[in-house]
Amino acid sequence: MSSRDLILGRVRRALADVPRDDAPPVPEQPGKDLRYERAVDRRYLREHGARTVAETVDLLAENLADYRAIVHRATEEELPYVVMRLLAERGPRYVLVPPGLPPAWMSAADPTRVHDRAVSTPGELDKVASVVTGCAVAIAETGTIVLDGGADQGRRRITLIPDHHICVVRVPDQVVASVPQAMERLDPTRPLTWISGPSATSDIELDRVEGVHGPRTLEVVLVGGA
């Protein structure tokens, strides 16, 4: 018996107690067996547990930290000085900024700003140590920041090449509890980048290495009250 026969046999046994469906076939898929569609419950939870807005933001901060992101909180007035401090601690000579980054965010920072340009080469971007962006949405249950290439985020590559990424999240407007809620806000035709902590990978010996295919350090600033 081939591996294919073994797998199909297991599928048939798993569906043996599922009643045959007399619903008409799906027009675009003639002959499709609807037993599987009926057997799988697709009523997914939109949120795991009831939380207040403040509890959702706290969960986001907790899960971000669990993924080794560094989390900061600030008011709108404090944000420029928080960005200034975070950049000063890293000491970059240059910092990448997307075209639509609010000017106030960088108003107190000293490094020379390098703007996101289509003609910039990977080598040029590699000389820039830090990048500051906004985000499209942040997911509390998974500790994930999603970028969609918006004006305050820039091209995907500017958040993958520099070693240090400062990402600003507006609280509570950009925070959702779950992935289903995030999907409702996102445009699937845009270049979506899902970030759960700094870039990391492990080899067969489970030795963790950070910064392989993205920033080694991710700092998230939660701005506003919740």
N, C-alpha and C positions, 0 to 999 in steps of 0.2 A: 504494500500500500504506500502511495506517495505521500509526501508532506501535504500536498494540496488536498488529497482525499481525507487525511486526518483532520485538517482544519475545517473542511466543509462538513464532515461528519459531526464534529463538535457543535457547529452552528445549527445543524438540523436537530440534534438532541436538545439544544438549548431552546429551540422554538417549538418543540414537540407538543408542549401543553398550551401553546398560544392558539386560540380559535382562529380558524380561517376567516378572513375579512371579505365580505361580499360587496365592499365598496367598489365603485367603478375604477378602472386603472387611471393613473395620472396621465393626462393627455400628452404631455411632452415626454413621457417615459412609458410607452405602451408595454403592457405585460408586467409592469413592476409589481412585486409582491408587497402588499401593504401590511403584512403581519408584523414585520420588523418595526415599521413606523408606529403601529399601535402598541407594540410591546415596550417601547422605550418612552419613559415618562419625560417629557421635555418641559415640564413646569418648573423651571429652574428658579431658585430663590434670587430675588433682586438684591437682597441685603441679608447678611447673617447676623441677626440680633437687632434689637432696637437701641439706638443711641441718640443722644442729643447732638447738636452741632459741635459743641465743645468736646464731647467724648469722641466724635468722629475725627476731629482735628488731632486730639491727643493720640488716637490710635494710629493715625498717619505718621506722627512724629515718632512713635514707638517702633513702628515697622520700618521706617526709614533708617533709624538708628540700628535696628537689628540687622539690616543689610550693610552696615558700616558706612552709611552716609552720616555726615556731621550736620546736625540740625540746629538752627538758630531761630529765635523769634524776635520780631521787631514791629514797631509801628511805622506808618508811612514816613513820619518825620525822622525816625531813627535809621531808616533803611540806607540812605547815602553814607552814613558814618559806619554802619555795619559792613557795607561793601568795601569801604575804604580800609577798615581794619583787617578784613579777611585778605584783601590783596596785599596789604602791607606785611602781614604775617608770612605770605608766600614770597614776597619780593620780586614779582615779575617786572621785567622791563617793558613788556608789551602786553596788552590785554585785548582779546577779540570782542567786538560788540556787534550785534545784529543791527540792521538799518533802522528798525522800529523800536529799539530799546528806549524807554522813557529817559530823557536827558537827566532828570533829577537823580536817577539811580547811581550815576557815575559822577555826580557833581562835586563830590568831595575826594575822589580818587586821583592819585598822582600818575600812574603808569600811562605811557603813550597808547592811545587807542588805535587799534587796527580794525578797519571796517570790513565786514563780510563782502567780498567781491567775487564775481564769477571767474575772473582771470587769475585769482590767487592760486598758486601751485601748492601741492602737498608739502613741498620743502619749505615754502614761505610760511605756511601755517604751522609747521613743526617748530618754528623758531619762537612761536607765541606760547607762553606758559599757561595762561589762564583765559577763560571765557566766561562772560556773564550773560545770562539769558532769562527770559520768562518761561512760561510753560503753557500748554493747552489745558491740561487737567491733571490732578493728583488723586490717586486711588488709595484710600485709607487701609482697606483690608489687605492689600498686597504690598503696600509701601512703594508704589510705583509712580514715577513722574512720566507723563506723556508729552512729547513735543510733536508739533505738526507742521513745522516749517513756517510758522506765522512770523509777522514782522518783528516781534520781540524775541524770536528764537533763531531766525536765520536758517541757512542751509544745514542739513544734517552733519556734514563733514566738520563744521566748526565746533561741534560739541563732541566729536570723536577723536580729533587729533590732539588738542591741548591736554596737558596732564592734569589740569585743575579746572573744575566746572562749578561755578556759582549759579544756582538756579533759584529764582524768586517765585514763590507761590502765593497768590492772593487768597487770604483766608477771610471768610469761608467760601467766596464765590467760585474758586477753582477747585475746591475739594469735594469729592464724591465718596460714597461709602464703598462701592463695589465696581467690578469690571463691567457688568451690564449697564450700570448707570453711566459709566464713562463712555461706553460705546455709543450711547444715545447722543452724546455731545460731539463725537468725533466724526469727521468726514473721511470715509474710507478711501477717497481718491487722493488724499494728501499724503505726503511722506511721513508716516508716523514712526517715531522712535520711542520705544518703551524702556524706561530706565529704572531698574531696581538696584540701587546702590552703585558704587564705583565698578568699573569694568574688572572682572575677575574670571579666572579659569583655573582648573586643576588638572594635573597630569595623572597618569595611571597610579602613581604613588600617593595621590590626593594632596600633593604639595600645592597650596594656593598661591597663585601669582596674580597681582593686580596691575592694571594698566596695559593689558595686552592689546585689546581692541577698543579702547576708550579711555576716559580719564581715570587716573589712579585715585584721585580725590574728588568726591562729590560733596559739595556743601549746599544745603537747602535752607533758604531763608523764608520762614512763614511770616507773611506780612499782614497785619491787621488783627482784629480781635475776633474771638469766637466764643 
